[in-house]
Amino acid sequence: MDRTLSPEILQRIRVHCDTFCAEHRLDAIREELQDLIEEKTLSYLSVSENLQEEDAFIMARERFEDPEILRERFGPAAAPATMTPLPTTETAPTPPTMTSASMSTGRRLFAAFVASFAVAIVVRALLVPFQVFMTVFRPAPGIQWMSPLIFSAVQLSLMLLALLAFYGVLRRWGRATEAGARPWFVRIPVVPSLLLLLGLVVVERFLPTVVWTVSQGLPFVTQGGRGIYMVCVTVFGLVVGTGRNMVWLWWVDRAPFSNTKVLTALACAFAAAHLISGAFSFLPGLEIVITDSGGVGGVGIELARLSANNLTLYLRPSPPHMLMGAYWSVWGSLLVPQVLAAGLATLAHVKVCRPAMRRNAARARQETGAVAE
């Protein structure tokens, strides 16, 4: 064949054959297995021009993943050899290999929750300073209409950044798994994993939120800006919500596919984005109050006083019951976009992504019979 494999794929094939043959005591046929996988990968690539090297390698690797079939194929050469212990040589145990198919749905959900909360913490930490800046910033009277657009554009950028970061983290972990590694979220015991999730939720809960009590109005909700801002938030929320749900579905609903995995992924995506934060709203959080009345009720620490805008910034504990009511009021008004985002993501996944995966698997099985073994 006139096509050659890249050095990265060749290295992954060598590493896989080393670990696989060591684990199943097939060292005598390691070179033969490597040649088979390389030839099968090239065969898949020659049949389909759109097939990526990584996908062809995965299909070829799965083709020769049964050690019993390999022993029957190679006969006595693949029989386990009698091991004679060496008195002066100690061999470290070979760590068990990991594949994407062998990862349980529970471990996938745990990894997605960790990535989702970690990204949300970073985005919240970036969003709060921007909200404070947009409150203090007062554009010239002729360009006040730009304030809601600027505010919405930056929020959209942060939302898209969070979505890309969420996908990128899961993609990186998935590639590590495909390479035969055992990621940390597979090795961690159950109790520490639950404590880690609880810690991330608490950290996100204690990140301060911005509360406005400004009588003169905010630059992004004045002069018709409220309508522009709400339209932008609704549209952006629908787009990003659909993308987030599709990432959850892509990560959780792997072969063998099932509607149960789809429903589980959507439920966990909604819980990670909305329900868990609301369920922990009974914990006292922190608020950055921006006011022009000169003070806030209850206990508060004055952070800054801006004489030019007659604004004062305070840091105070947030009342749990008030925050819970405000939380469900806001997300109740955005319930329709959230449901629509889940429906669009499910439709795209079930009607487009899943059939494409099935066609690729069926074509691989047909090609297996056409390619000489």
C-alpha positions as CSV (number, residue, x, y, z in Angstrom):
1,M,0.0,0.0,0.0
2,D,1.3,3.4,-0.9
3,R,0.1,5.0,2.3
4,T,2.2,5.0,5.4
5,L,1.2,5.6,9.0
6,S,2.4,8.5,11.0
7,P,5.1,8.1,13.7
8,E,2.5,8.8,16.4
9,I,0.2,6.0,15.4
10,L,3.1,3.6,15.0
11,Q,4.3,4.4,18.5
12,R,0.8,3.9,19.9
13,I,0.6,0.5,18.1
14,R,3.9,-0.5,19.6
15,V,2.9,0.5,23.1
16,H,-0.4,-1.3,22.7
17,C,1.2,-4.5,21.5
18,D,3.8,-4.3,24.4
19,T,1.2,-4.0,27.1
20,F,-1.4,-6.3,25.5
21,C,1.1,-9.2,24.9
22,A,2.7,-8.7,28.4
23,E,-0.7,-8.8,30.1
24,H,-2.0,-11.9,28.1
25,R,1.4,-13.7,27.9
26,L,1.6,-13.4,24.1
27,D,5.2,-12.1,23.9
28,A,6.1,-14.7,21.3
29,I,3.7,-13.1,18.7
30,R,4.2,-9.5,19.7
31,E,5.9,-8.6,16.3
32,E,3.2,-10.5,14.4
33,L,0.4,-8.8,16.2
34,Q,2.1,-5.4,15.5
35,D,2.3,-6.2,11.8
36,L,-1.4,-7.3,11.8
37,I,-2.6,-4.1,13.4
38,E,-0.5,-1.9,11.1
39,E,-1.8,-3.8,8.0
40,K,-5.4,-3.6,9.2
41,T,-5.1,0.1,10.0
42,L,-3.7,0.7,6.5
43,S,-6.5,-1.4,5.0
44,Y,-9.2,0.6,6.7
45,L,-7.6,3.9,5.6
46,S,-7.3,2.6,2.0
47,V,-11.1,1.8,1.9
48,S,-12.3,5.1,3.4
49,E,-10.6,8.3,2.5
50,N,-12.5,10.3,5.2
51,L,-11.4,7.9,8.0
52,Q,-8.9,9.3,10.4
53,E,-5.8,7.4,11.4
54,E,-6.8,7.3,15.0
55,D,-10.2,5.8,14.2
56,A,-8.7,3.3,11.9
57,F,-6.2,2.3,14.6
58,I,-9.0,1.9,17.2
59,M,-10.9,-0.4,14.8
60,A,-7.9,-2.4,14.0
61,R,-6.9,-2.8,17.6
62,E,-10.4,-4.0,18.5
63,R,-10.2,-6.5,15.7
64,F,-7.4,-8.3,17.5
65,E,-8.3,-7.8,21.1
66,D,-9.4,-11.4,22.0
67,P,-6.3,-13.3,23.2
68,E,-8.0,-16.7,22.8
69,I,-8.6,-16.0,19.1
70,L,-5.0,-15.0,18.6
71,R,-3.8,-18.2,20.3
72,E,-6.0,-20.3,18.0
73,R,-4.7,-18.3,15.0
74,F,-1.0,-18.7,15.7
75,G,-1.1,-22.1,17.3
76,P,1.8,-23.3,19.4
77,A,3.7,-20.0,18.8
78,A,1.1,-18.2,20.9
79,A,1.0,-20.8,23.7
80,P,1.9,-19.4,27.1
81,A,5.6,-20.2,27.8
82,T,6.8,-21.8,31.0
83,M,8.1,-19.0,33.1
84,T,11.4,-19.7,34.8
85,P,12.0,-17.1,37.5
86,L,15.3,-15.3,37.5
87,P,16.9,-15.1,40.9
88,T,18.6,-11.7,40.3
89,T,16.0,-10.0,38.1
90,E,12.8,-8.3,39.4
91,T,10.2,-7.2,36.9
92,A,7.7,-4.5,37.8
93,P,4.0,-5.6,37.3
94,T,2.5,-4.4,34.1
95,P,-0.4,-2.0,34.8
96,P,-3.8,-3.1,33.4
97,T,-4.7,-1.4,30.1
98,M,-7.8,0.7,29.6
99,T,-10.0,1.2,26.6
100,S,-12.8,3.6,25.9
101,A,-15.3,0.7,25.7
102,S,-14.3,-0.7,29.0
103,M,-14.9,2.5,30.9
104,S,-18.2,2.3,32.9
105,T,-20.9,4.9,32.5
106,G,-20.6,5.8,36.1
107,R,-16.9,6.8,35.7
108,R,-17.8,8.8,32.6
109,L,-20.5,10.7,34.5
110,F,-18.1,11.4,37.3
111,A,-15.4,12.7,34.9
112,A,-18.0,14.9,33.2
113,F,-19.2,16.3,36.5
114,V,-15.7,17.2,37.6
115,A,-14.9,18.9,34.3
116,S,-18.2,20.8,34.4
117,F,-17.8,22.1,37.9
118,A,-14.1,23.0,37.4
119,V,-14.8,25.0,34.3
120,A,-17.8,26.7,35.9
121,I,-15.6,27.8,38.8
122,V,-13.1,29.4,36.4
123,V,-15.8,31.1,34.4
124,R,-17.5,32.5,37.5
125,A,-14.2,33.9,38.7
126,L,-13.8,35.7,35.4
127,L,-17.4,36.9,35.1
128,V,-17.6,38.7,38.5
129,P,-14.9,41.3,37.8
130,F,-16.5,42.0,34.4
131,Q,-20.0,42.5,35.9
132,V,-18.5,45.0,38.4
133,F,-16.7,46.8,35.6
134,M,-19.9,47.1,33.4
135,T,-21.7,48.5,36.4
136,V,-19.1,51.2,37.0
137,F,-18.5,51.9,33.3
138,R,-20.7,54.7,32.0
139,P,-20.5,55.2,28.2
140,A,-21.1,58.5,26.5
141,P,-24.8,59.4,26.0
142,G,-24.6,58.8,22.2
143,I,-23.3,55.2,22.5
144,Q,-25.3,53.9,25.6
145,W,-27.1,51.5,23.3
146,M,-23.9,49.6,22.9
147,S,-23.7,48.6,26.6
148,P,-26.1,45.7,26.4
149,L,-24.4,44.4,23.3
150,I,-20.9,44.6,24.9
151,F,-22.2,43.0,28.1
152,S,-23.9,40.2,26.1
153,A,-20.9,39.7,23.8
154,V,-18.5,39.2,26.7
155,Q,-20.9,36.8,28.5
156,L,-21.3,34.8,25.3
157,S,-17.5,34.7,24.9
158,L,-17.2,33.3,28.4
159,M,-20.0,30.8,27.8
160,L,-18.4,29.6,24.6
161,L,-15.0,29.4,26.3
162,A,-16.5,27.3,29.0
163,L,-18.1,25.0,26.5
164,L,-14.8,24.6,24.5
165,A,-12.9,24.0,27.7
166,F,-15.4,21.4,28.9
167,Y,-15.2,19.5,25.6
168,G,-11.4,19.9,25.4
169,V,-10.9,18.4,28.9
170,L,-13.1,15.4,28.1
171,R,-11.4,15.0,24.7
172,R,-8.0,14.9,26.3
173,W,-9.1,12.3,28.9
174,G,-10.7,10.2,26.2
175,R,-7.6,10.2,24.1
176,A,-5.5,9.1,27.1
177,T,-7.9,6.3,27.6
178,E,-7.8,5.2,24.0
179,A,-4.0,5.1,24.2
180,G,-4.3,2.5,26.9
181,A,-3.7,4.7,30.0
182,R,-5.8,4.6,33.2
183,P,-6.9,8.2,33.9
184,W,-7.1,9.4,37.5
185,F,-11.0,9.4,37.4
186,V,-10.9,5.6,36.8
187,R,-8.4,4.9,39.6
188,I,-9.9,7.1,42.3
189,P,-12.0,5.2,44.9
190,V,-15.7,6.0,45.3
191,V,-15.6,7.9,48.6
192,P,-12.8,10.3,47.6
193,S,-14.6,10.9,44.3
194,L,-17.8,11.9,46.1
195,L,-15.8,14.2,48.4
196,L,-14.1,15.8,45.4
197,L,-17.5,16.5,43.8
198,L,-18.8,18.0,47.1
199,G,-15.7,20.2,47.4
200,L,-16.1,21.6,43.9
201,V,-19.8,22.3,44.5
202,V,-19.0,24.1,47.7
203,V,-16.2,26.2,46.1
204,E,-18.6,27.2,43.3
205,R,-21.3,28.1,45.9
206,F,-18.9,30.4,47.8
207,L,-17.8,32.3,44.8
208,P,-19.4,35.7,45.2
209,T,-22.3,36.8,43.0
210,V,-23.0,40.4,42.0
211,V,-26.2,42.1,43.3
212,W,-27.3,45.5,42.1
213,T,-29.4,48.0,44.1
214,V,-28.8,51.0,41.9
215,S,-31.7,53.4,41.7
216,Q,-30.3,55.3,38.7
217,G,-30.3,52.2,36.5
218,L,-27.5,50.2,35.0
219,P,-26.0,50.9,31.6
220,F,-27.0,47.6,30.1
221,V,-30.7,47.7,31.2
222,T,-31.6,51.4,30.4
223,Q,-33.0,53.0,27.3
224,G,-34.4,49.8,25.9
225,G,-31.3,47.8,26.8
226,R,-33.2,45.3,28.9
227,G,-35.0,43.9,25.9
228,I,-31.7,43.6,23.9
229,Y,-30.0,42.0,26.9
230,M,-32.8,39.4,27.5
231,V,-32.9,38.5,23.7
232,C,-29.2,38.0,23.6
233,V,-29.1,36.0,26.8
234,T,-32.0,33.7,25.6
235,V,-30.4,33.1,22.2
236,F,-26.9,32.6,23.6
237,G,-28.2,30.4,26.3
238,L,-30.0,28.2,23.7
239,V,-26.9,27.8,21.6
240,V,-24.5,27.1,24.4
241,G,-27.1,24.9,26.2
242,T,-27.5,22.8,23.0
243,G,-23.7,22.5,22.7
244,R,-23.2,21.5,26.3
245,N,-25.9,18.8,26.1
246,M,-24.3,17.5,22.9
247,V,-20.9,17.2,24.7
248,W,-22.5,15.2,27.5
249,L,-24.3,12.9,25.0
250,W,-21.1,12.4,23.0
251,W,-19.1,11.5,26.2
252,V,-21.7,9.3,27.9
253,D,-23.6,7.5,25.0
254,R,-20.9,5.2,23.6
255,A,-21.3,1.8,22.2
256,P,-23.4,-0.1,23.1
257,F,-25.8,2.7,22.6
258,S,-29.0,3.0,24.6
259,N,-31.8,5.5,25.2
260,T,-31.1,5.1,28.9
261,K,-27.7,6.6,28.4
262,V,-29.2,9.5,26.5
263,L,-31.7,10.3,29.3
264,T,-29.0,9.9,31.9
265,A,-26.6,12.2,30.1
266,L,-29.3,14.9,29.7
267,A,-30.4,14.6,33.3
268,C,-26.8,14.9,34.5
269,A,-26.1,17.9,32.2
270,F,-29.1,19.7,33.6
271,A,-28.2,18.8,37.1
272,A,-24.6,20.0,36.7
273,A,-25.7,23.3,35.2
274,H,-28.7,24.2,37.4
275,L,-30.1,21.7,39.9
276,I,-27.0,21.0,42.1
277,S,-26.2,24.7,42.6
278,G,-29.9,25.3,43.5
279,A,-30.0,22.4,45.9
280,F,-27.0,23.7,47.8
281,S,-28.4,27.3,48.0
282,F,-29.3,26.6,51.6
283,L,-25.6,27.2,52.3
284,P,-24.7,30.9,53.0
285,G,-22.8,32.4,50.1
286,L,-21.2,35.7,49.4
287,E,-22.5,38.7,47.5
288,I,-20.9,41.8,46.1
289,V,-23.5,44.5,46.5
290,I,-23.3,47.5,44.2
291,T,-25.5,50.3,45.5
292,D,-25.9,54.1,45.4
293,S,-27.9,54.3,48.6
294,G,-24.9,54.5,50.9
295,G,-25.3,51.2,52.8
296,V,-26.6,47.7,52.8
297,G,-28.8,45.9,55.4
298,G,-27.2,43.4,57.7
299,V,-23.5,42.7,58.0
300,G,-21.3,44.0,55.1
301,I,-17.8,45.0,54.5
302,E,-17.2,48.1,52.3
303,L,-14.8,47.2,49.5
304,A,-14.7,50.5,47.5
305,R,-16.4,53.8,47.2
306,L,-16.6,55.4,43.7
307,S,-17.4,59.1,44.1
308,A,-17.6,59.7,40.4
309,N,-20.6,57.4,40.0
310,N,-21.8,57.7,43.6
311,L,-21.5,53.9,43.9
312,T,-20.4,51.8,46.9
313,L,-19.3,48.2,46.7
314,Y,-20.0,45.9,49.7
315,L,-19.2,42.3,50.4
316,R,-21.8,40.5,52.6
317,P,-23.2,37.0,53.2
318,S,-26.1,36.1,50.9
319,P,-29.4,35.1,52.6
320,P,-29.9,31.5,51.7
321,H,-33.7,31.7,51.4
322,M,-33.7,34.8,49.3
323,L,-31.0,33.4,47.0
324,M,-33.0,30.2,46.5
325,G,-36.1,32.1,45.6
326,A,-34.2,34.3,43.1
327,Y,-32.4,31.2,41.7
328,W,-35.6,29.3,40.8
329,S,-37.3,32.5,39.6
330,V,-34.5,33.1,37.1
331,W,-34.2,29.6,35.8
332,G,-38.0,29.2,35.8
333,S,-38.2,32.0,33.2
334,L,-35.5,30.2,31.1
335,L,-37.1,26.8,31.4
336,V,-38.4,26.8,27.8
337,P,-34.9,27.5,26.3
338,Q,-33.4,24.8,28.4
339,V,-35.9,22.2,27.3
340,L,-35.5,23.3,23.7
341,A,-31.7,23.0,24.0
342,A,-32.1,19.4,25.3
343,G,-34.4,18.5,22.5
344,L,-32.2,19.9,19.8
345,A,-29.1,18.1,21.2
346,T,-31.0,14.8,21.5
347,L,-32.3,15.1,18.0
348,A,-28.8,15.8,16.6
349,H,-27.3,13.0,18.5
350,V,-29.9,10.3,17.8
351,K,-30.6,11.2,14.2
352,V,-27.1,12.2,13.0
353,C,-24.3,11.1,15.4
354,R,-25.5,7.7,16.5
355,P,-26.4,6.4,13.0
356,A,-23.0,7.6,11.7
357,M,-21.3,5.6,14.5
358,R,-23.4,2.5,13.6
359,R,-22.6,2.9,9.9
360,N,-18.9,3.1,10.7
361,A,-19.0,0.0,12.8
362,A,-21.0,-1.9,10.2
363,R,-18.6,-0.9,7.4
364,A,-15.7,-2.0,9.6
365,R,-17.2,-5.4,10.0
366,Q,-17.8,-5.7,6.3
367,E,-14.3,-4.6,5.5
368,T,-13.0,-7.2,8.0
369,G,-14.4,-10.0,5.8
370,A,-13.0,-8.3,2.6
371,V,-9.4,-7.8,3.9
372,A,-7.2,-10.9,3.9
373,E,-6.4,-12.0,7.4
